[in-house]
């Protein structure tokens, strides 16, 4: 997805710790780095309010971003974002330059659909568990998916979905599966609900009735 997200950045010349603190606290800027391609890595800063607004969209992390550095446009993807462990404030962003002819590797979120209509849940009383929430894919920038759907509708109790069961868009490859069948990871499953059955729940009541009869017999 291209052109949906636009962000302005400024080259950062002063790389000292003092300058970093000043940029974060006084100028409300987020530090970043732009790397990849034929050009050297370039330290940059972006406005906190701009990137916070963009980061509210899940698609921002799996889309091509038009990054304007000192007025010069580059197309990038967000490769990593570091947040403060307590405040969740964005501290640093890594941008990877994109080449239209070069495949990129990126994490793409999974969207689980039809969970309430899932046969194993609706008809058999099971519960759904997720082993993965995103997967690593490789593709050309033009084929980069915003997300990948996982349809749970037909899954029955005790059945599961692996990477090899996913329908990936044309031109998109699972990085894990490219290493062989041994890397066919579990994605989701329908499991039996934990806890006793109706018969097991009834057992204590039946036992209590039996105790009552025994006590009556002693009288």
N, C-alpha and C positions, 0 to 999 in steps of 0.2 A: 504494500500500500504506500503510495508516494504522494507527497504534496499536502497531506492532511495536517501534518504537524510542522510548525515553523518555530524556530528559536534563534534569538540573537545571542552572540557570544563576543567577548573581547579577549584579545591575547593578553596573557599575564607575563610580564617581564620580571617582576620581583618575586622570587621563589622562596624567600626566607620565611621562617615561622612567624615572625612579627607581622609581616605583610599578610600572611594567610589569616591570622587572627583579626587583623584590621578589616580585611575584605569581608570576612564572615560576619563580624559583630557590628561594625560601623557602617559598612556600605551594603550590607544585606546581600552579599554575592555568594554563589556556590562555586567551589573550585572544581575544575574538570581537566580532562586530558583528551585530546583528539589524536588518534594513532591509526596505523595501518596504511596500506597502499605504498606508493613510492616516496611520499613526503615524510619528513621527520615528525616525531611526536610533538604536538604543540600544546603547552599548558594554556588553559583558558579559564574564564569565569563567566557565569550566566546569572541573570537576576533571579533571586530566590522566588519571588512571586510568580515569575513566568514558568519556571520549571515545576513548581509545586502544582500549579494549575494543570499543566500537561500530564504530570505524573498521576493525577486522579483518574486518568483513562487507562485501562488495561492495555488498550491498543497501542499506546505510546511506546511500549516496550517491545513490540513486534512489528513496528512500522518504520518505513524510511522517513527520516527527519531531515528537513531542509534547515541546516545550521548555517547561519550567516556570521562569519568570523571577521570582525572589523569591516563589514560590508561585503566580504567575498563569500559566495555561497559554496557550501560543500554538502554532499549527501552522506548521512551517517545513520547508524543504528545505535541504540543505547545498549552497551555491552555489560555494564555493571553500574549499580547505584548503591552507595554506602550511606547509611542513616545513623544518627546518634542512637546508641543502644537504649537510652532511657527516654529521650524526648522525641524520637522518630524524625528529627530534623534531618533534611538532606544535607550531607556533608561533602560528598564528592561524586562525580559522575564520569564514567569512562565512555567515550564515543568512538566507535569504530568506523573508519572511512569505508565507503561502499564503492565497489567497482561493478558495473553492470555485467561484466563478463566473468566475474570471479564468484564462486559459491561462497556463501557465508554460513557459519554455524551459530545457532542461536536457540535459546529455550523458548518454547511456544506453549501457552497454557492449554489445558484440556477443559472442554465444556461438556459436562455430563448432562444428557437430555433424556426425557421420558423416565425419570427415576420413579415418580409416583405411579406411572402406568406399567412399570416393570412387572412381568408375569410372576417372577419369584417373590416379589414383595406383595403385590396385590392379591394374588391367588394362593400363595404358599406361605405367607407370613414371614418371609425372610427380611434381612436388612442388608443394605448395600455398604460395602467398605471400599475406600479408594486407596490404592497403593501408590499411585502417582497423581500429581496435580498438574504437571507439565512434562514435556519431553524435549530432548535435544534433537533438532533437525538440521539438515544441510540442504541448501537450495540456492538458486540464483536470486538476487534481490527482487526481480520482477515476480517471482513465485512465492515470496514470503507470505505465509498465512498469518492472519491475525490470531486465530485459534484453531483447534482441531476438535471436532465433535465426537463424542463417544455415546452411541445410542444404546441405552440400557433396556429398551422395551421388551425384547424377546428373551432376555436372560432368565433362566430358571434357577431354582434353589440348588446350590452346590456348583453352579457354573461360573466361569470367570472369563475375563477379557485380557488378552496379552497384546503386546505391541504389534505382533503380526496380524492381529484381528482388526486393527484400526485401518480406516480408509483415509489415506493421505492424499492431499491434492496433487495434481500432476506436477512433476518436477521436484517434489519434496521427498526427502529420504530420511528415515530414522537413523541417527548416528549409531545407536546401540545395535540395531539389527545389521548394520553394515559390518559389524565385527563377528557375525555368525549367529547360528540358532541358539547357542548357549546364552546369548544376551537378550533373549526374547522375554523381557521383563513383564511381570504381572502389573496390570493397570487397575482393574477393579474386579470385585466378586460379589456374589449374593450368598450370604451365609445364613445359617439357621439362627433364629433369635436365641440369645443366651437366656437361661432360666428353665425351669421345669415345665413339663407339659400339663394339660388339664388334668390328666389322670394322676400325675404326681402331686398336683396342688390339692386334689381331692383326698389323697391318702391321709393327711393329718386329720381331716374331719372324720373320715371313716374310723381312724384309730381312736379318736376321742369318743365316738359313739360306742365302740367296743369296750372302752374303759368304763363308760357309763353303765353298760349292760352288766359288766362284771361286778361293779359295785352294787348294782341292784340285786344280783344273785346272792351276794354275801348277806344282804339284809334278809 
